[in-house]
Amino acid sequence: MKLKKFFLILLCISSFFFSAQSSQENILNNLFNQLKKVNNAKSAALLEEKIWSIWNEHPSNNKLTERLEFGTELMHYGDYNYALKVFDNILATDPEWSEAWNKRATVFFLMKRYKKSLNDIEKVLKIESRHFGALSGQARIFIKLQEYEKAIISLKKALKFYPSFKSGDLIPEIERLIKEESI
């Protein structure tokens, strides 16, 4: 009888988790559909803000959301090593949360550990291929590494689902760098 109760509880918990995750995914799909169609910067910025708020909220675990906020705060104050430990801990608990990978990629970027940052960005994009923040970060790393063509590819991927993305303004500048390099 105890085993039946255990499995029933487990089923309820997993149903809640998948329901919350599915709900988040539906909201994101709707926001990205709107983002693709919007043609003014103010509306795009509002949609972007809503998307970030969903990405920054774990679908089923408020403690992980709080840890992500704490790690982000540490990162903003320059305590990269502690922030890295916080994000490592979150990823050990839930390796399927794209924003935890993105935050850790950002810390690696700030620590100038570009290869590790790129590896984490790849994980973000496997989970959430529309993550324009990760694509923008990837482009910035490629610029630092002087891999300009790859930077353009990353930005163009973001522009497919976020046509008014400000980071897309970097493309003409990167193209200029490529021309200067070839001279």
N, C-alpha and C positions, 0 to 999 in steps of 0.2 A: 504494500500500500504506500509506503514512504517513497519507493522508487517511482510509482505513478505520479505522486504529487510533485516530485522533483522534475520529472519530464514535463508535466503540465506547466510548472513555473518556468522552466527553460523555454518551452514553446511560447508562452506569453511574452517573455522578455525578448526573444528573438523576433517575434511578430512586431513588437513595439519598435525595435531597432530598425527593422526593414521598412516599416511604415514611415518612421521619421525620415529615414534616408530617402525613401521614395518621394515623400512630400517635398523635401529639400530639392531633389532632382527636378521635380515638376515645376517648382517655383523658378529654379535656375533656367530651365528650358524656356519658360515664358519670358523671363527677363532677357535672355539672349536673343529670342525672337524679336522682342521690341528693340533691343540694342542694334540689331542688324538693320532695322528700318528707320531709326531715328535720324533726323538730319540737322539737329541743332546741338551745339555744345552743352548747353545747360541741361537739356533732357538726358543727353548721353552721360553727363557727370552724375546725375541723380540715379540713373540705372546702374552705373558703375559702383556707386556707393552702396546700393542695395545688394549687388552681387558680392562685393567685399564683405558685407555684414553677414551674408549667408556662409561664405567660405570660412569666415572666422568663427563660426559657431558650429561646434561638433553636433552631429545629428541626434545623438542620444546620451551624451555624457557631459553634463555641465562642468564637472571637475576638470575635464580635459580642456574645455573652453576657457576656464579660469587660468589653467596652467599656460595655455597659449598666450593669453593676455599678459600674464606675468613675464613669460619669456620675451615677448615683444617689448615690454617696458624695459626689461634688462638690456635688450639690444639697443633701444633708443638712448639709454644712458651709457652705452659703450662697454657694458660688462658682457662681452661676447662669449667668454669661456663659460660663465654661469648660464647664459641664455642657451648656449649649445647643449649643456647638460639637461636643461629643462626640455628642450625640443627632442633630444635623444630619448628622454623618459616618456614623452608623449608618444613618440613613434614606436617604442617598445610595447606600449599599451595598445595603440591602434595604428598599424602601418598602412592603413587604407585611407587615412585622412590627408587629402592633398595639401591642405593649408599648413599642416605641420611640416611636411616636406618643403614647402615653399619658404616657410620662415627659417628653417634650418639652412636652406640654400642661400637665403639672404645673409645669414650670419657668416656662412663660409665666404660669401662674396666680400663682406665687410672685413673679413680676416685675410683677404687676398688669397684664399685657397680656392682658386677658380675651378680646378678639376673636380674637387668635391662638390662645389656648387653646381656645376654642370650635371654631375651624376644625380644630385637630388632633383634638379629641374626635370630631368628625364622621368623620374618617378612621379613628379607632379603631373606631367603631361600624359603619362600612361593612365592616371586616375581621372584627370580633368583636362582633356585636350584643348579646351577653350580658355585655359588660364592665361589671360593676357598679361598678368603681372609676371608670371614665370617666363613667358615668351619675351617680354621686355627685358627681364633680367638676363636671360640667355643672350639676347642681342648685345646687351652692354658688356657682358663677358667677352663675347666674340670681338667686339670693338677693342677692348683692352688687349686681347690676344692678336689683334690685327688680322682677324679672319673676317673681313668685311662682307664677303659674299654670304657667309653663314648668318651674319647679323641681319642682313636684308631678308633672307629667307624666314628667319624667326619673326621679324616684324610683319612681313606679308601674311604669315599664318594668322597672326593676331588680327590683322585688318580684315580678314575674311569674315569674321563674326563680330568685329567691332570696328566698322569702317571709319568712325571718327576718332579713333584712338590717337591721343596726342603723340605717343612714341613713334607713330608712323611718320611724323614730321622729320625724324632723323634720317630717313631713307635718302633724300637728296644730298644731305651732308656726307653720308657714308659713300654714296656714289662719287662725290667729289674727291674723297680720300682715295678711292680706288683709282680714279683717273690720275691723281697726283703720283700715286705709287708706280703707275705704268709709264710715267714720263722719265 
